[in-house]
Amino acid sequence: MDHEKGKTAFLTIDLGHPSPGALESMLDTLERLGVRATFFIPASLAKRKPGLIEEVADRGHEVGSLGYTCSRLDKMSPEEAASEVTRGIRLLRELYPVKSFRAPYMRLPRSLLPLLSREGILVDSSLRLHLGVANTAPRVEGGVIRLPVTHGDYLLRLPWSMQKVFHTAPPRVAVFRVSASRPLGGLGQDPLVRAVLYYLEHGYRFSTMSEAVDFYKIVAGARV
């Protein structure tokens, strides 16, 4: 895939507090769609459910870090936040070669970006799109590629008849973020599925977070 010229979408799923049946539903639906996703998982959940990482990875998806306990980093002291991030990455990496990160609740103090880089994180997706902020382009900060979320959980859960107006002029690089708070509906019925199908029909390819590295080799230099 030529990311520089092509249309790229990233479907990301936060497994901070998954509801019963949500993961299985999502994995089955993504397989039917032929779409790969990145699942952000807290290390504490991976410890409680040893087969979770294998279940996601065996279905062709990527695993990223959601910290250790999925607690807000901006509510901690700098030392506590650094420990939460480091512990989460290192424990998860015992089970999977983690290269991407998302801060719980999308709250990442920028002072932690150099730490992510030192811990071998290549891609962060903790930036949210705010109304009135037009710059959603990926960028490199603190040695880490940052992919801002363009379509969040609230929008993607709206009925398709309401949310489709927000997709009429999609960016060349689109990042979807949803939480595993409920199982998905059937193909063609669930609002998130309708959004994914819309982007597939408009020539987008869904990639995983770590695949963004190839896209930004020139920007990030020898680091990647």
VOTOR-702054 format. One line per field, with one value per residue: residue number from 1; x, y, z of N, C-alpha, C in turn; residue in one letter. Coordinates in steps of 0.001 Angstrom, whole numbers, plus 524288, in hexadecimal, padded with zeros to 5 digits. Layout:
BEGIN
sedo = NUM; ...
nX = X; ...
nY = Y; ...
nZ = Z; ...
caX = X; ...
caY = Y; ...
caZ = Z; ...
cX = X; ...
cY = Y; ...
cZ = Z; ...
rovex = A; ...
// end
This chain:
BEGIN
sedo = 1; 2; 3; 4; 5; 6; 7; 8; 9; 10; 11; 12; 13; 14; 15; 16; 17; 18; 19; 20; 21; 22; 23; 24; 25; 26; 27; 28; 29; 30; 31; 32; 33; 34; 35; 36; 37; 38; 39; 40; 41; 42; 43; 44; 45; 46; 47; 48; 49; 50; 51; 52; 53; 54; 55; 56; 57; 58; 59; 60; 61; 62; 63; 64; 65; 66; 67; 68; 69; 70; 71; 72; 73; 74; 75; 76; 77; 78; 79; 80; 81; 82; 83; 84; 85; 86; 87; 88; 89; 90; 91; 92; 93; 94; 95; 96; 97; 98; 99; 100; 101; 102; 103; 104; 105; 106; 107; 108; 109; 110; 111; 112; 113; 114; 115; 116; 117; 118; 119; 120; 121; 122; 123; 124; 125; 126; 127; 128; 129; 130; 131; 132; 133; 134; 135; 136; 137; 138; 139; 140; 141; 142; 143; 144; 145; 146; 147; 148; 149; 150; 151; 152; 153; 154; 155; 156; 157; 158; 159; 160; 161; 162; 163; 164; 165; 166; 167; 168; 169; 170; 171; 172; 173; 174; 175; 176; 177; 178; 179; 180; 181; 182; 183; 184; 185; 186; 187; 188; 189; 190; 191; 192; 193; 194; 195; 196; 197; 198; 199; 200; 201; 202; 203; 204; 205; 206; 207; 208; 209; 210; 211; 212; 213; 214; 215; 216; 217; 218; 219; 220; 221; 222; 223; 224
nX = 80349; 80220; 80387; 80532; 7FFD6; 7F659; 7E9B4; 7E7CE; 7E332; 7E1C5; 7DD37; 7DA93; 7D980; 7D5D0; 7D84F; 7D62F; 7CE1B; 7C7B9; 7BB24; 7B350; 7B468; 7B6D3; 7C0FF; 7C1EB; 7B9BD; 7BD46; 7C6A8; 7C2C4; 7BC68; 7C3B6; 7C9BE; 7C2C1; 7C1B2; 7CB80; 7D327; 7DDED; 7E15A; 7E5CC; 7E742; 7E6AD; 7EB97; 7EB42; 7F5B2; 7F330; 7E983; 7EC69; 7F273; 7EAF4; 7E50D; 7EA83; 7EA16; 7E6CE; 7ED11; 7F14E; 7E821; 7E4D1; 7EDA0; 7EEB5; 7E6A1; 7EA1B; 7EB89; 7F0D9; 7F780; 7F780; 7FC7D; 7F519; 7F826; 7FA58; 7F252; 7EA0A; 7E7C2; 7E5DE; 7F017; 7F23C; 7EE9D; 7F58D; 801BF; 80DBE; 81541; 80F3B; 80929; 810D4; 81453; 80B36; 80A11; 81399; 813B9; 80AA3; 80D0D; 815F9; 812B9; 80AAE; 8106A; 81576; 80EE5; 80C75; 811C8; 81187; 80F33; 80972; 801CF; 7F7AB; 7F278; 7EAF3; 7DDC3; 7E07A; 7E7A2; 7F2F5; 7FE0F; 806DE; 81104; 81391; 81603; 820EE; 82393; 81D50; 82242; 82C2D; 8295F; 827B3; 81EA6; 8187A; 80FD3; 805D5; 7F8A5; 7F25F; 7EE4D; 7E38F; 7D954; 7D51A; 7CA25; 7CACA; 7D55E; 7DDA4; 7E69D; 7E918; 7F0AA; 7F9F5; 80590; 812EE; 81752; 81F98; 8259A; 81E5D; 814AD; 808BC; 7FB93; 7F080; 7E397; 7D8EB; 7CE81; 7C67D; 7C18E; 7B78D; 7B330; 7B375; 7AC58; 7A2DA; 7968D; 79772; 79286; 79344; 79DF0; 7A30C; 7A45D; 7AD54; 7B504; 7B5FB; 7BE1C; 7C84C; 7D4D0; 7E183; 7E73E; 7E12E; 7DD25; 7D6B9; 7D083; 7CBA8; 7C523; 7C4D5; 7BA66; 7B107; 7AB1F; 7AC59; 7A2E8; 79C00; 7A195; 7A0A1; 79939; 79C93; 7A129; 7AC2A; 7B027; 7AB55; 7B094; 7BAE5; 7B978; 7B698; 7BFFF; 7C65F; 7C153; 7C3CC; 7CE08; 7D58A; 7DFA9; 7E069; 7E96A; 7F309; 7F7EA; 8031F; 805EF; 805E6; 80FB9; 81600; 811B4; 81570; 82051; 82749; 82528; 8273D; 83164; 83D75; 83A1F; 831A4
nY = 7FB4B; 808A8; 811C7; 81C5D; 82046; 81B69; 81918; 817BC; 810D8; 80F04; 8062A; 80636; 80024; 8013B; 7F9A5; 7FB58; 7FA23; 7F0C6; 7EC3E; 7E0AF; 7D76B; 7DED3; 7DF4C; 7D5C0; 7D710; 7DFC6; 7DBDE; 7D3E3; 7D9AA; 7E07E; 7D94C; 7D5DA; 7DF07; 7E009; 7E64E; 7EB87; 7EED0; 7F71B; 7F3A5; 7F990; 7F696; 7F585; 7F1B3; 7ECE2; 7E828; 7E0ED; 7DA7D; 7D62F; 7D0A6; 7C7BB; 7C367; 7CB36; 7D232; 7CB49; 7C7F0; 7D0EF; 7D33C; 7CA18; 7CAFA; 7D1C8; 7DC1A; 7E7E4; 7EAC5; 7F4B7; 7FD2B; 800FA; 805B8; 801DA; 80038; 804E4; 80F08; 81CE3; 82473; 82EE6; 83167; 82E09; 82EC0; 8332F; 82B3D; 82277; 8216E; 81F5C; 815B6; 80FC9; 80FB1; 80B2B; 80162; 7FCEE; 7FC02; 7F585; 7EC33; 7E8FA; 7E76B; 7DE40; 7D717; 7DA27; 7E0C3; 7EC9D; 7F8C1; 80194; 80BAB; 8104D; 81A03; 817F8; 81C08; 82382; 82AE7; 82FC8; 834A5; 83D3E; 83D06; 832C9; 82E70; 82D6A; 82515; 81CF6; 81BA8; 81840; 80EBE; 808FB; 80AA6; 80D53; 81207; 81A9B; 81C75; 8244C; 82DF7; 83659; 83A63; 8471E; 84F97; 8598B; 858DC; 8571A; 851C7; 845A9; 83F73; 8350D; 83549; 836FE; 83656; 83821; 82F96; 8282E; 82318; 82932; 8268B; 82CF0; 82B2F; 82AEF; 8282B; 825AD; 81D7F; 820E8; 825C0; 81D59; 8168B; 81ACE; 81A63; 81696; 81D35; 826BA; 8285C; 827FB; 8315E; 8359C; 8309A; 8339D; 83937; 833A9; 832C2; 83023; 8293E; 82206; 81FC4; 81702; 815B0; 80D50; 8080D; 7FBB0; 7FA58; 7F5E1; 7EB31; 7E9ED; 7ECF8; 7E6C7; 7E520; 7F02B; 7F47E; 7F7DC; 80419; 8066E; 7FEAA; 8018B; 80AEA; 80760; 8014D; 8093C; 80ED6; 8072B; 805E1; 80F4F; 80EB8; 80DA7; 80786; 7FF46; 7FFA3; 7FB62; 8011D; 80093; 7FFE5; 809D5; 80D7C; 80B7B; 812C2; 81BFF; 81C25; 8230A; 82C6D; 82A0A; 826CD; 82025; 81B86; 814BE
nZ = 80000; 7FCB5; 80517; 80498; 7FC38; 7FC9D; 8028B; 80FDA; 81ADD; 8288C; 83149; 83E38; 84A8F; 85764; 8623B; 86CC7; 87475; 87173; 86D3B; 86FCC; 865D2; 85E48; 859BF; 85423; 84D13; 8476E; 842FC; 83C82; 835AF; 83102; 82BB6; 8242B; 81EB0; 81AC3; 81F19; 825E6; 832F8; 83DA5; 84A75; 85651; 8626B; 87032; 8789F; 88205; 88025; 87897; 87ECF; 8856D; 87E6D; 8783C; 86E06; 86793; 8614F; 85A07; 8553B; 84FEC; 8497B; 843A1; 83CD2; 835A4; 8387A; 83E5E; 84A67; 853B5; 85DF2; 86906; 871F4; 87F7A; 88766; 88280; 885DF; 8879B; 88319; 88440; 88DDA; 894E2; 89C2C; 8961F; 8976D; 89A25; 89125; 889A1; 88D41; 88C1E; 8813F; 87DC5; 88302; 87EF0; 87421; 8742C; 87930; 8728D; 869B4; 86BAB; 867E2; 85DE3; 852BA; 8550B; 84EDC; 84E4C; 854A1; 85D0A; 86503; 87082; 8702A; 8692D; 86CDB; 86D13; 872A5; 86CA8; 86FD9; 87127; 867B4; 86474; 86B13; 86733; 85D9A; 860D7; 864E7; 85C47; 85698; 84AE6; 84650; 84A40; 84E15; 8535C; 85239; 8513C; 8488C; 8488B; 8480A; 83EA7; 83D88; 833BF; 830E6; 82F29; 82BC3; 82BA1; 8337A; 837F0; 844A4; 84F5D; 84C52; 84990; 8412F; 83F57; 83E8A; 83CE7; 8420C; 839EB; 8391B; 84321; 84DBF; 850EF; 847F8; 840CA; 844D4; 842EF; 83BF1; 82E82; 82774; 82C5C; 82E52; 824C3; 81F81; 8237C; 81E64; 8144B; 80FDF; 81173; 81813; 8123C; 81839; 82149; 82E3E; 835E0; 8421E; 84B72; 856AD; 85D43; 8610F; 85F0B; 857E7; 849E0; 83FE5; 8352E; 82826; 8200F; 8265C; 83074; 83534; 83593; 82F0E; 825C0; 823EF; 8226D; 81965; 81290; 81186; 80D2C; 803A5; 7FF44; 7FC76; 8045E; 80BAF; 8167C; 8208C; 82A25; 8361D; 836DE; 82C8F; 82920; 82A2F; 82150; 81AC6; 81EBA; 81E77; 819B0; 81EC7; 8294C; 828EF; 82BBB; 834B4; 83361
caX = 80000; 804E9; 800C1; 805D0; 7FBEA; 7F16A; 7E64B; 7E8D1; 7E010; 7E375; 7D909; 7DCEF; 7D58B; 7D7C0; 7D63F; 7D6E6; 7CA01; 7C452; 7B658; 7B31C; 7B31C; 7B841; 7C5B8; 7C0B9; 7B681; 7C090; 7CA38; 7BFC7; 7BAB0; 7C849; 7CB44; 7BF0E; 7C2D2; 7D0C9; 7D5D0; 7E15B; 7E0E0; 7E979; 7E48E; 7E9C1; 7EA47; 7EE56; 7F893; 7F080; 7E580; 7EF23; 7F416; 7E65C; 7E30F; 7EF5D; 7E954; 7E497; 7F0AB; 7F194; 7E325; 7E4D2; 7F1E0; 7EDC4; 7E2C2; 7ECB7; 7EB5B; 7F557; 7F69F; 7FA40; 7FC29; 7F173; 7FA15; 7FA1B; 7ED2A; 7E62D; 7E674; 7E754; 7F57A; 7F284; 7ED01; 7F9C7; 806A3; 81120; 817D5; 80B50; 807AE; 81524; 8144A; 806A1; 80B2F; 817F1; 8120D; 806DD; 80FA4; 8199F; 80FDA; 807ED; 81453; 816D0; 80B20; 80BB7; 8159A; 80E80; 811BA; 805DD; 7FFE8; 7F37D; 7F193; 7E58B; 7DA53; 7E2DD; 7EA05; 7F893; 8016D; 80AE5; 81617; 81486; 81774; 82641; 82392; 81B40; 82659; 83043; 82744; 82717; 8199B; 8192A; 80B15; 8021D; 7F3A4; 7EFB4; 7EC71; 7DE13; 7D797; 7D1A2; 7C750; 7CD90; 7DAE4; 7DDC8; 7EB5B; 7E8AD; 7F4B6; 7FDE5; 80A65; 816CF; 81873; 82288; 8278A; 81A08; 810B8; 803B7; 7F716; 7EBE1; 7DE8B; 7D56E; 7C915; 7C65F; 7BD81; 7B25E; 7B145; 7B2E2; 7A7DD; 79E09; 7943B; 79A2A; 78FC5; 794FB; 7A396; 7A56E; 7A5B7; 7B2A4; 7B8AE; 7B57E; 7C338; 7CBE9; 7DA60; 7E44A; 7E88A; 7DCF1; 7DDE4; 7D1EE; 7D153; 7C6F8; 7C615; 7C219; 7B657; 7AC75; 7ABF3; 7AAC2; 79E53; 79CFE; 7A3BD; 79CD4; 79595; 79F4F; 7A33E; 7B1C9; 7B0E9; 7A9D8; 7B4CF; 7BF43; 7B80A; 7B6B7; 7C56F; 7C839; 7BF01; 7C640; 7D37C; 7D925; 7E191; 7E110; 7EE8A; 7F3FA; 7FB10; 808AE; 806BB; 806AF; 81557; 817DE; 80FA1; 81835; 825F6; 82A1A; 8245B; 8299E; 836F0; 83FDB; 83778; 82E40
caY = 80000; 80DA1; 81527; 821E0; 821C1; 818C7; 81A69; 813FC; 81142; 80BC5; 804F8; 8050D; 7FE78; 80155; 7F567; 7FCA9; 7F7AB; 7EE50; 7E9BF; 7DB28; 7D63C; 7E2F7; 7DDFC; 7D19F; 7D965; 7E318; 7D89F; 7D13B; 7DD88; 7E252; 7D51E; 7D5FC; 7E3C0; 7DFC6; 7EAFA; 7EAD4; 7F31C; 7F742; 7F354; 7FBA9; 7F347; 7F669; 7ED02; 7EA41; 7E4CF; 7DC98; 7D6F1; 7D368; 7CD41; 7C65E; 7C222; 7CFAF; 7D413; 7C746; 7C7F2; 7D56B; 7D2D2; 7C5B1; 7CC97; 7D54C; 7E182; 7E9DD; 7EC1A; 7F953; 7FDEC; 804BF; 80673; 7FD32; 7FF84; 8080B; 81390; 821D2; 825FD; 8346B; 831E6; 82BE3; 831B3; 8319C; 82641; 81E58; 820D3; 81CC4; 81041; 80D61; 80EE7; 80775; 7FC3A; 7FAE0; 7FA7F; 7F12B; 7E761; 7E755; 7E5B9; 7D8D1; 7D3E2; 7DC03; 7E4E1; 7F17D; 7FD41; 8060B; 80D25; 81421; 81B4B; 81731; 820A0; 8273A; 82F0F; 82ED9; 8392D; 83D4B; 83BFA; 82D2A; 82CAE; 82B41; 81FFF; 81935; 81AB0; 81509; 80984; 8065D; 80BB6; 81022; 814DF; 81BF4; 81E6D; 8267E; 83336; 83681; 83EA3; 84AD3; 852F5; 85E58; 857C7; 854B5; 84EC9; 8403F; 83C8D; 8326B; 8383C; 83497; 8396C; 83543; 82AB7; 82481; 82483; 829F9; 82637; 82EFA; 828AB; 82E62; 82691; 82337; 819B9; 82356; 82665; 8185F; 813B5; 81D49; 817E6; 81828; 8219C; 82B7E; 8292E; 827DA; 8369D; 836B4; 82DA4; 8352F; 83B12; 83129; 833CE; 82BE4; 82585; 82228; 81C4A; 815D7; 813B9; 80B87; 804D2; 7F6AE; 7FADA; 7F2C1; 7E826; 7EC6D; 7EADB; 7E408; 7E815; 7F38E; 7F698; 7FAA3; 80910; 80616; 7FB72; 804C3; 80EA5; 8047A; 80002; 80E1E; 81013; 80335; 80718; 81409; 80DD4; 80D99; 8028D; 7FF60; 7FDD2; 7FB63; 80588; 80022; 80099; 80F69; 80E8D; 80BB8; 81797; 8208E; 81B52; 827BF; 8305B; 82878; 825E9; 81B22; 81974; 81074
caZ = 80000; 7FCA3; 808C4; 80359; 7F855; 7FD8D; 806ED; 81402; 81F99; 82CEA; 834EE; 8434B; 84E54; 85CC6; 86572; 87241; 877A1; 86D87; 86F05; 86E4D; 86066; 85A9E; 856CC; 85067; 84902; 84424; 83FFB; 8386A; 831D3; 82E11; 82815; 81FC7; 81BAB; 818A5; 8211B; 82A6D; 836B2; 84204; 84F7C; 85AA6; 866E3; 874EB; 87A21; 88654; 87DDA; 8761A; 882FB; 8876B; 87A4E; 87576; 86888; 864C5; 85D45; 855F5; 85273; 84C56; 845AC; 8401D; 838E1; 831FE; 83A3E; 84149; 84FE8; 855A4; 8639D; 86B50; 87742; 882C6; 889CF; 87FA4; 88921; 88527; 8843F; 885AF; 8934A; 8980B; 89C5F; 891C6; 8989D; 899D1; 88BAC; 886F7; 88EE6; 889B5; 87BB0; 87D25; 884C3; 87B3B; 86F43; 874F5; 87A4E; 86DD2; 865E9; 86CC3; 86506; 85889; 85180; 854F0; 84C6F; 84E43; 859D2; 85DB0; 86A7D; 87240; 86FCC; 86582; 86FF1; 86D4F; 87358; 8689E; 87240; 87109; 86274; 8644A; 86DAB; 8636F; 859CB; 8634D; 865BC; 85747; 85420; 845FE; 844D5; 84E60; 84C22; 857F0; 850F2; 84FB2; 8452C; 84B1B; 84463; 83D72; 83CB4; 82E99; 83004; 830DC; 82907; 82ED8; 83417; 83B5D; 84953; 8534C; 84A27; 848E8; 83D4F; 841E4; 83B06; 83FA1; 84119; 836F0; 83A05; 84839; 84F2B; 85129; 842A7; 83E1B; 846FC; 8411E; 83754; 829C7; 82510; 82F04; 82E3D; 81F99; 81DC6; 82543; 81B2E; 80ED4; 80E0E; 8151F; 81748; 80F86; 81C54; 82510; 832B2; 838BD; 84778; 84E28; 85B47; 85D14; 86515; 85D99; 8531A; 84508; 83D4B; 83050; 823CA; 81D96; 82A31; 83492; 83337; 834A9; 82A67; 82143; 8230A; 82029; 81406; 80F8D; 81042; 80982; 7FE8B; 7FD35; 7FB15; 808CA; 80DB1; 81C22; 8222B; 82FC0; 837D8; 835B4; 826EE; 82824; 82A50; 81BEF; 818A1; 820C0; 81ED8; 8181B; 822CF; 82E38; 82830; 82D09; 83954; 831D9
cX = 80368; 801FB; 800F4; 8019C; 7F686; 7EE63; 7E6D3; 7E54D; 7E23E; 7DEC7; 7DB89; 7D89E; 7D802; 7D51D; 7D71E; 7D31B; 7C61F; 7BF7D; 7B649; 7B175; 7B4F4; 7BCF3; 7C493; 7BD80; 7B9C2; 7C438; 7C760; 7BE2A; 7BF37; 7CA28; 7C7B9; 7BFFD; 7C81B; 7D41B; 7D91D; 7E10E; 7E556; 7E657; 7E838; 7E7E8; 7ED98; 7F0E9; 7F5DD; 7EC3A; 7E800; 7F0FE; 7EF85; 7E442; 7E79A; 7EEA8; 7E782; 7E80B; 7F0E3; 7EC9B; 7E2F3; 7E8DE; 7F0F3; 7E9C3; 7E4FB; 7ECD9; 7F030; 7F3C2; 7F9F4; 7F95A; 7F83C; 7F304; 7F9C8; 7F4A6; 7E8D1; 7E42E; 7E87D; 7ECB9; 7F5D9; 7F0AB; 7F134; 7FE4D; 809FB; 813B3; 81401; 809CA; 80BF1; 8154E; 80FC6; 807AC; 80F4C; 8164F; 80E44; 80965; 812E4; 816DA; 80D00; 80BC4; 8165C; 81358; 80ABB; 80FA5; 812FB; 811AB; 80E4E; 80396; 7FB43; 7F2BF; 7EBE7; 7E27F; 7DCB1; 7E579; 7EFD0; 7FB86; 805E9; 8104D; 81770; 81635; 81D12; 826A9; 8217B; 81F71; 82A9A; 82E70; 8261E; 821CF; 81A87; 8148D; 807A7; 7FD20; 7F057; 7EDB7; 7E6CE; 7DD0F; 7D3DE; 7CEEF; 7CA58; 7D358; 7DB5D; 7E272; 7EAE5; 7ECF5; 7F857; 802D3; 80E1D; 817F1; 81B73; 82490; 82364; 8165B; 80B75; 7FF58; 7F247; 7E6F1; 7DB00; 7CFAD; 7C8E1; 7C194; 7B808; 7B002; 7B001; 7AE84; 7A2AC; 79BB0; 796CB; 79791; 79168; 79AD3; 7A5DD; 7A6E7; 7AB45; 7B6C2; 7B8AA; 7BAA3; 7C76D; 7D18E; 7DD01; 7E5F6; 7E46A; 7DDF6; 7D8C0; 7D368; 7CC19; 7C89E; 7C2E6; 7BDE4; 7B16D; 7ADC5; 7AA2C; 7A5D3; 79FD5; 79F4B; 79F63; 79900; 7985A; 7A1A9; 7A915; 7B2EC; 7AF87; 7AE22; 7B980; 7BE28; 7B83E; 7BC4C; 7C7C9; 7C63C; 7C185; 7CC27; 7D760; 7DAD2; 7E267; 7E635; 7EED6; 7F7B1; 800C6; 809D5; 80748; 80C71; 81785; 8164C; 81316; 81E18; 8290A; 829C5; 8276D; 82F68; 838AD; 83D29; 8340E; 83095
cY = 804E1; 81171; 81ADD; 823C2; 81F90; 81AED; 81628; 81505; 80D83; 80B06; 80347; 8040F; 7FE4B; 7FD13; 7F683; 7F9E8; 7F508; 7EBD5; 7E40E; 7DA75; 7DA41; 7E17B; 7D9E5; 7D3B3; 7DCA5; 7DFDD; 7D5E3; 7D509; 7DF78; 7DE34; 7D514; 7DABD; 7E37D; 7E45D; 7E989; 7EFAE; 7F2EE; 7F76D; 7F554; 7F911; 7F4CA; 7F159; 7EA0A; 7E69E; 7E016; 7D89F; 7D3C0; 7CF77; 7CBBA; 7C545; 7C6AE; 7D176; 7D03B; 7C73E; 7CC53; 7D4B4; 7CE69; 7C6F1; 7D0B9; 7DAF7; 7E2E7; 7EB29; 7F0CE; 7F9ED; 80224; 805B6; 80164; 7FC46; 80269; 80C8F; 81888; 8239E; 82B9B; 8356A; 82FD4; 82FBA; 82FFD; 82C4D; 821B0; 81D48; 81DF6; 816F9; 80D4E; 80C13; 80AAC; 801EC; 7F9C3; 7F8F1; 7F596; 7EC0A; 7E561; 7E52C; 7E037; 7D514; 7D54F; 7E063; 7EA32; 7F5FE; 80223; 806E0; 810CC; 81514; 81A2E; 81C53; 824F1; 82BCB; 82DE8; 833F4; 838F9; 83C1A; 8362D; 82B28; 82AAF; 825EC; 81BCA; 817C1; 81727; 80F6D; 806A8; 806FC; 80F0C; 813A5; 815C6; 81DFC; 82050; 82C01; 832EF; 83B12; 84214; 84E2B; 85802; 85D98; 854A9; 8511D; 84950; 83CED; 839CC; 835B7; 8353B; 83851; 83605; 83007; 826A6; 82687; 824E2; 82A0A; 82828; 82BF0; 82C88; 82D19; 8236F; 81FE3; 81C1E; 823DA; 82124; 814FC; 8162A; 81A31; 819F8; 81CDC; 826D0; 82C79; 829BC; 82D40; 83807; 833E7; 82F65; 83738; 838D5; 83297; 82F30; 827A4; 82607; 81E22; 81BC1; 813ED; 81246; 80871; 7FFD1; 7F692; 7F7C2; 7EF97; 7EB37; 7E9DF; 7E832; 7E790; 7EB42; 7F605; 7F9D6; 7FFAE; 808F2; 802EB; 7FE89; 808A9; 80BFB; 80325; 804D0; 80F65; 80C0E; 8045F; 80BE1; 81382; 80DEC; 80805; 80314; 7FCC5; 7FDA1; 7FFCF; 80521; 800C9; 80656; 810D1; 80EFC; 810D5; 81C3C; 81FC5; 8204B; 82BE1; 82F07; 8273B; 82086; 81887; 814BE; 80D74
cZ = 80000; 80017; 8072A; 7FF95; 7F99C; 80221; 80B10; 818AA; 823A8; 83087; 83A11; 84744; 853B9; 85FF6; 86B3A; 875D1; 873EF; 86FF7; 86D36; 8689C; 85C7E; 8574F; 852A7; 84BD8; 84543; 840BF; 83B7E; 8341C; 82E87; 82A32; 82353; 81C4A; 818EF; 81A57; 825D3; 82DD8; 83A9B; 8470D; 853C1; 85FB5; 86B9E; 876AE; 87E88; 88452; 87B41; 87A24; 88507; 8837B; 876BF; 86FA3; 86531; 86048; 858B9; 852AF; 84E69; 84804; 841C5; 83BE8; 83537; 83399; 83D79; 846DF; 85154; 85B7A; 86505; 87102; 87A5C; 884E8; 886F6; 882FF; 88693; 886E4; 88617; 88B40; 89703; 8986E; 897BD; 892A1; 89826; 89428; 888A4; 8884B; 88C57; 883FD; 87AF1; 87E91; 880E4; 8763D; 8700F; 87613; 8757A; 869CE; 86706; 869AB; 85F3E; 85780; 850BF; 8528F; 84C7A; 853B2; 8594E; 86389; 86BED; 87228; 86C6F; 8684A; 870B0; 86E22; 86F5C; 86ACE; 8722A; 86BAC; 86222; 866F1; 86A04; 85F73; 85C0C; 86429; 8609B; 854B5; 84F44; 844AD; 8499C; 84BE4; 850B2; 85706; 84F1D; 84C0B; 8483C; 846FC; 84385; 83C9E; 837AC; 82DCA; 83259; 82E6C; 82CDF; 82F0D; 837A2; 83FDA; 84D2B; 85169; 84932; 844AB; 84010; 83DCF; 83DEC; 83E37; 83E4C; 837DF; 83F1A; 84927; 84F03; 84BB2; 84028; 8404F; 84559; 83C9A; 8325E; 8272A; 82772; 82E4B; 828C1; 81D8E; 81F55; 821F7; 8157E; 80C97; 811A7; 81403; 81496; 81357; 82097; 82958; 835A2; 83E33; 849DA; 852FB; 85ACD; 8614F; 863DC; 858BB; 84E53; 842E8; 83836; 82C22; 8212E; 82158; 82E60; 83268; 83226; 82FBD; 82581; 81FEF; 8207D; 81A75; 8107A; 80DE6; 80C8E; 80400; 7FC0F; 7FCBF; 7FF86; 80A05; 81392; 81DA0; 8281B; 83123; 83636; 82FE5; 82580; 82809; 824D3; 81958; 81A20; 8216D; 81D96; 81C58; 827BF; 82DAF; 829DF; 831A1; 83802; 82D3A
rovex = M; D; H; E; K; G; K; T; A; F; L; T; I; D; L; G; H; P; S; P; G; A; L; E; S; M; L; D; T; L; E; R; L; G; V; R; A; T; F; F; I; P; A; S; L; A; K; R; K; P; G; L; I; E; E; V; A; D; R; G; H; E; V; G; S; L; G; Y; T; C; S; R; L; D; K; M; S; P; E; E; A; A; S; E; V; T; R; G; I; R; L; L; R; E; L; Y; P; V; K; S; F; R; A; P; Y; M; R; L; P; R; S; L; L; P; L; L; S; R; E; G; I; L; V; D; S; S; L; R; L; H; L; G; V; A; N; T; A; P; R; V; E; G; G; V; I; R; L; P; V; T; H; G; D; Y; L; L; R; L; P; W; S; M; Q; K; V; F; H; T; A; P; P; R; V; A; V; F; R; V; S; A; S; R; P; L; G; G; L; G; Q; D; P; L; V; R; A; V; L; Y; Y; L; E; H; G; Y; R; F; S; T; M; S; E; A; V; D; F; Y; K; I; V; A; G; A; R; V
// end
